[in-house]
Amino acid sequence: MDVALSSSKACSSILYTFTPFIRSNSVLACSGSNNDLKRRTVIFGSSLVLASTTLLGSNQQNFPVESAVALEQIKEKEEEELEEEEERNVNLFQKTSVSVVYIEDIELPKTSSGDESNVEDNAKIEGTGSGFVWDNLGHIVTNYHVISKLATDQSGLQRCKVSLVDATGTKFTKEGKIVGLDPDNDLAVLKIETEGRELKPVALGTSSDLRVGQSCFAIGNPYGYENTLTIGVVSGLGREIPSPNGKSIREAIQTNADINSGNSGGPLLDSYGHTIGVNTATFTRKGTGMSSGVNFAIPIDTVVRTVPYLIVYGTAYRDRF
C-alpha cells in the first residue's frame, strides 16, 4: 500500500507540472522566441521523467496481476499432473485387474442320500483369497495358505472355486484343482478348465532391482470385495517372514499398500503393471485384524524360480532330491 500510494502521489505531481509545459510549447511554436532551445530541453527532460515514472508505476500496478496469473498457472500445472497420475492409476488397474482371480475355499455338506445335485448350493464358504493368471493354459498362482484346507483335505468335501474374466471381459467360475504346492514359500498352483477361453496372464517383472520408495500397487479381494486396488510404496527389501509351515521366506518385499484378509495370493505391481510380488502377509493391530501398514509380498524372482517346477513336478525343485 505504501508503494502504491507514493507512486500515485508522484504520478499526480508529474502530471500536474507537465501541463504548463504543454501550454508553453504551444506558445513557443507560435512565437518563435530565442529561448526555444532552453524550453525544448526542459520539455524533453520532463517528458523523460514522466515516461520513466509512468513505466515504474505501471510495473508496480501490474505486479499483483502478474503474480496472480503465475499462481494460477502453477495451480493448473499441479492439477494437470494430478490428473495425469490418476489417469495412469486408472489405466494400470484396467490393464491388470483382468489377470486377478477370486478364490473361494468351500466345504460341501455331508449327504447320506447320495443326491449331490444341490450340494454346491448348500456349500459353506470357509475362506476367500486372491490369485492371478499365470498362463493361457489355466494355471493360477496363489498362496499355499489360501488353499491349505484343500491341500490337506481327508474328507473329500473341500473344493476351491475360482472366479475370473477372460480376455473379452466375460466373467466365469470354475473349480480349481491343485497342481503343485510349496508351503516353504507359501506358494501354490491351481489349474482350471478354460474351455477354449482366452485368458490374460500377468506381465512378469523382476524383484532384484526394486528400490525403496518406488510406487507399487496391490490388487485383490479383501474381505470378499472383488478387484480392490490399493496404492503405496516399497517400504523395505530383503525382509524375512515366516511361512505357513514355520520356515522362513527370505527376500520378502515390505510395502505400505494395504494388504488385508482376502488379498493373499494377489499380485503386487510396479508402475508399469509388471508383477513384482505375491501379496502374502500383514502385521495387524492387536485385537482388530486391521492392517498396520506393514505388509509383505513374496518376491517375484522366487515365484519365477518355483512355479515352473510346481507345474511340471508338483513340488519345488529342492523337494525332488
C-alpha positions in Angstrom: 0.0 0.0 0.0 2.8 2.4 0.8 4.5 1.9 -2.5 1.2 2.3 -4.4 0.4 5.4 -2.5 3.8 7.0 -3.2 3.6 6.0 -6.8 0.2 7.7 -7.1 1.4 10.9 -5.5 4.5 11.1 -7.7 2.4 10.4 -10.8 -0.1 13.1 -9.9 2.7 15.6 -9.3 4.3 15.0 -12.6 1.1 15.2 -14.5 0.3 18.4 -12.7 3.6 20.1 -13.5 3.6 18.7 -17.0 0.5 20.6 -18.1 2.1 24.1 -18.2 4.9 22.8 -20.4 2.5 21.7 -23.0 0.9 25.1 -23.0 4.4 26.8 -23.2 5.2 24.6 -26.1 2.2 25.9 -27.9 3.3 29.5 -27.2 6.8 28.7 -28.4 5.5 27.2 -31.6 3.6 30.4 -32.3 6.1 33.0 -31.0 9.4 31.6 -32.3 11.3 33.0 -29.2 15.1 32.9 -28.8 14.6 30.7 -25.7 13.3 27.8 -27.9 16.3 25.5 -27.3 16.2 26.0 -23.5 12.4 25.4 -23.4 12.6 22.4 -25.6 15.3 20.9 -23.4 13.1 21.5 -20.3 10.1 19.9 -22.1 12.2 16.9 -23.3 13.7 16.3 -19.9 10.3 16.5 -18.3 8.9 14.0 -20.8 11.7 11.5 -19.9 10.8 11.8 -16.2 7.1 11.2 -17.0 7.9 8.2 -19.2 10.2 6.7 -16.6 7.8 7.3 -13.7 4.8 6.1 -15.6 6.6 2.9 -16.6 7.6 2.3 -13.0 4.1 2.9 -11.8 2.7 0.6 -14.5 5.0 -2.2 -13.4 4.1 -1.8 -9.8 0.4 -1.8 -10.6 0.7 -4.9 -12.8 2.8 -6.9 -10.3 -0.1 -8.2 -8.3 -1.9 -9.2 -11.6 1.2 -11.0 -12.9 1.6 -12.8 -9.6 -2.0 -14.0 -9.7 -1.5 -15.2 -13.2 1.6 -17.1 -12.2 -0.1 -18.7 -9.3 -3.0 -19.7 -11.4 -0.6 -21.3 -13.9 1.2 -23.2 -11.2 -2.2 -24.4 -9.9 -3.3 -25.5 -13.3 0.0 -27.4 -13.8 -0.4 -29.2 -10.5 -4.0 -30.2 -11.3 -2.8 -31.5 -14.7 0.0 -33.5 -13.0 -2.6 -34.9 -10.6 -5.0 -35.8 -13.4 -2.1 -37.5 -15.3 -1.2 -39.5 -12.2 -4.8 -40.5 -11.6 -5.2 -41.5 -15.3 -2.1 -43.7 -15.0 -3.5 -45.4 -12.0 -6.8 -46.0 -13.7 -5.1 -47.3 -16.9 -2.9 -49.6 -14.8 -5.9 -51.1 -12.9 -7.9 -51.6 -16.1 -5.0 -53.3 -17.8 -4.0 -55.6 -15.0 -7.2 -56.4 -13.0 -8.4 -58.9 -15.7 -5.5 -61.1 -14.7 -6.5 -61.3 -11.0 -8.8 -64.1 -9.8 -11.2 -64.5 -6.8 -10.7 -67.8 -4.9 -13.3 -69.3 -2.6 -12.5 -72.1 -0.3 -15.7 -74.1 0.2 -16.8 -77.2 2.1 -19.5 -79.4 0.8 -22.2 -80.6 3.2 -22.2 -84.3 4.1 -25.1 -86.2 2.3 -26.4 -89.6 3.2 -28.8 -89.9 0.3 -26.1 -89.7 -2.4 -28.0 -86.9 -4.2 -25.4 -84.3 -5.0 -27.4 -82.2 -7.4 -27.9 -79.3 -4.9 -24.7 -80.0 -2.8 -22.8 -76.9 -4.0 -25.8 -74.7 -3.4 -25.5 -75.6 0.3 -21.8 -75.4 0.4 -20.1 -73.5 3.2 -17.6 -70.8 2.3 -14.7 -71.2 4.7 -12.4 -68.5 3.3 -11.6 -66.3 0.3 -8.4 -65.2 -1.3 -6.8 -64.0 -4.5 -4.6 -65.3 -7.2 -3.5 -64.4 -10.7 -3.4 -66.0 -14.2 0.0 -67.5 -14.9 -0.6 -68.7 -18.5 -3.2 -69.3 -21.1 -3.4 -73.0 -20.1 -5.4 -72.1 -17.0 -2.7 -72.2 -14.3 -3.4 -69.9 -11.4 -0.8 -68.8 -8.8 -1.8 -68.1 -5.3 -0.7 -68.6 -1.7 -0.4 -72.0 -0.1 -2.3 -70.8 2.9 -5.3 -69.7 0.7 -5.9 -73.4 -0.3 -4.3 -75.2 2.6 -7.6 -76.8 3.6 -8.0 -78.3 0.2 -4.4 -79.4 0.2 -4.8 -81.3 3.5 -8.3 -82.5 3.0 -9.0 -86.0 4.0 -12.8 -86.0 3.8 -13.1 -85.3 0.1 -15.5 -82.4 0.9 -13.2 -79.5 0.2 -13.4 -77.6 -3.0 -11.9 -74.5 -4.5 -13.9 -72.2 -6.8 -12.0 -69.7 -9.0 -13.8 -66.7 -10.5 -12.2 -64.6 -13.2 -12.8 -62.9 -16.5 -11.5 -63.9 -19.9 -9.7 -61.6 -22.4 -13.1 -60.4 -23.6 -14.2 -59.4 -20.1 -16.7 -62.2 -19.7 -16.9 -63.5 -16.1 -16.9 -67.2 -15.4 -16.3 -69.6 -12.5 -14.5 -72.9 -12.5 -13.3 -75.4 -9.9 -9.6 -75.1 -9.2 -7.6 -78.3 -9.0 -4.2 -78.4 -7.2 -1.3 -78.8 -9.5 1.7 -78.1 -7.2 2.4 -76.9 -3.6 5.4 -75.2 -2.0 4.5 -74.5 1.7 8.0 -73.3 2.4 7.5 -70.3 0.2 3.7 -70.1 0.7 3.0 -70.8 -3.0 0.6 -73.0 -4.8 -0.6 -73.5 -8.4 -4.1 -74.4 -9.3 -5.5 -75.4 -12.7 -8.9 -74.5 -14.2 -10.5 -75.7 -17.4 -10.5 -72.8 -19.8 -12.8 -74.5 -22.4 -11.2 -72.5 -25.2 -11.4 -69.2 -23.5 -8.5 -66.8 -23.9 -7.1 -65.6 -20.7 -4.8 -62.7 -19.9 -1.7 -63.8 -17.9 0.1 -61.2 -15.8 3.2 -59.5 -17.1 6.1 -60.6 -15.0 8.6 -58.2 -13.7 11.7 -58.6 -11.5 12.3 -58.0 -7.8 16.1 -57.9 -7.7 16.2 -54.3 -9.0 13.5 -52.9 -6.8 14.3 -49.7 -4.8 12.8 -48.5 -1.6 10.4 -45.6 -2.3 9.2 -46.6 -5.7 5.4 -46.9 -6.2 3.6 -50.2 -6.0 0.0 -51.4 -6.4 -1.8 -54.3 -4.8 -4.9 -55.8 -6.4 -7.0 -58.4 -4.7 -10.3 -59.3 -2.9 -10.1 -58.1 0.7 -13.0 -59.3 2.8 -14.6 -60.6 -0.4 -14.7 -57.2 -2.2 -13.5 -58.2 -5.6 -10.9 -56.3 -7.6 -9.8 -53.8 -5.0 -6.9 -51.6 -5.7 -4.6 -50.2 -3.0 -1.6 -48.0 -3.6 1.6 -47.5 -1.7 5.4 -47.7 -2.0 8.1 -50.3 -1.5 8.8 -49.7 2.2 11.7 -52.2 2.6 13.5 -55.0 0.9 15.2 -58.2 2.0 12.8 -58.9 4.8 12.4 -62.4 6.4 8.9 -63.6 7.2 7.5 -66.9 8.5 5.9 -69.4 6.1 2.8 -71.5 6.9 5.0 -74.5 7.9 7.2 -72.4 10.2 10.1 -72.0 7.9 11.4 -68.6 6.7 10.6 -66.8 3.4 13.6 -64.7 2.5 14.0 -61.5 0.5 10.3 -60.6 1.1 9.1 -57.1 -0.1 7.7 -54.8 2.5 5.0 -52.3 1.5 2.5 -49.9 3.0 0.0 -50.7 0.3 -2.9 -52.2 2.3 -3.0 -55.9 2.3 -5.9 -57.3 4.3 -7.6 -60.6 4.7 -8.6 -61.8 1.2 -5.7 -60.0 -0.5 -3.4 -63.1 -0.1 -2.3 -64.5 -3.4 -2.9 -61.4 -5.4 -0.2 -59.6 -7.4 1.9 -56.7 -6.2 2.6 -54.5 -9.2 5.1 -51.8 -10.2 4.2 -48.6 -12.1 4.4 -50.4 -15.4 1.9 -53.0 -14.4 4.5 -55.7 -14.0 4.1 -58.2 -11.2 6.9 -57.9 -8.7 5.5 -60.0 -5.9 2.7 -62.1 -4.4 0.9 -60.5 -1.5 1.0 -62.8 1.4 1.0 -61.3 4.9 0.5 -58.3 7.1 1.1 -57.2 10.7 -2.3 -56.4 12.3 -3.2 -54.2 15.1 -3.8 -56.4 18.1 -7.5 -57.3 18.5 -8.6 -55.5 15.4 -7.5 -57.7 12.5 -6.7 -54.4 10.6 -3.6 -53.8 8.6 -0.9 -51.9 10.4 0.6 -50.6 7.2 3.5 -53.2 7.5 2.7 -55.7 4.7 4.7 -58.3 2.8 4.9 -59.9 -0.6 6.9 -62.9 -1.8 9.4 -61.6 -4.4 8.5 -62.4 -8.0 12.0 -63.8 -8.6 11.3 -66.6 -6.1 7.9 -67.2 -7.8 9.5 -67.4 -11.2 12.1 -70.0 -10.0 9.4 -72.1 -8.2 6.2 -72.1 -10.3 7.6 -74.0 -13.3 8.6 -76.9 -11.1 5.2 -76.8 -9.4 3.5 -77.1 -12.8 5.7 -79.9 -14.1 6.5 -81.9 -10.9 4.0 -80.8 -8.3 6.8 -79.8 -5.9 9.6 -77.3 -5.6 13.0 -78.2 -7.0 14.5 -78.7 -3.6 11.9 -81.2 -2.7 12.7 -83.5 -5.6 16.1 -84.6 -4.1 
